[in-house]
Amino acid sequence: MKFADNVVVWFEIPVSDMTRAVAFYETVFATKLKQETCQSTDFPMAVFDAPDQAVHGALIAYDGFSPSDQGSLVYLNAGEDLSLPLSRVEQAGGKVTVQKTLISPEIGYMALFIDSEGNRVGLHSLK
């Protein structure tokens, strides 16, 4: 699959406090985010790790970009079973709003949470 074949090519999750948000996502996903400065805006960002041909995205903090639980909804890949990252949401400072729910046997499962910044975010896994 070529990168251009993806419907989504990049995503940004707005944050108010980059340090708090990075700690939240690193705890929930048991990973490290790459912190850098966005070249086009000169604002801080933290990029999620993904294979070269995968869709990438980042936490980003810049004026006019506010966390929200009412706008677009991004579903993050939760690995093999979303139960594990979902179990870390509240200890990391977030709130689970929809528990693990079967979409269909072919599509898998989803869950929703509010992150440390107030964003509504989804999780997806096949199991």
Secondary structure by P-SEA (a helix, b strand, c coil): cccccccccbbbbbbccaaaaaaaaaaaacbbbbbbccccccbbbbbbbbcccccccccccccccccccccbbbbccccccaaaaaaaccccccccccccccccccccbbbbbbcccbbbbbbbbcc
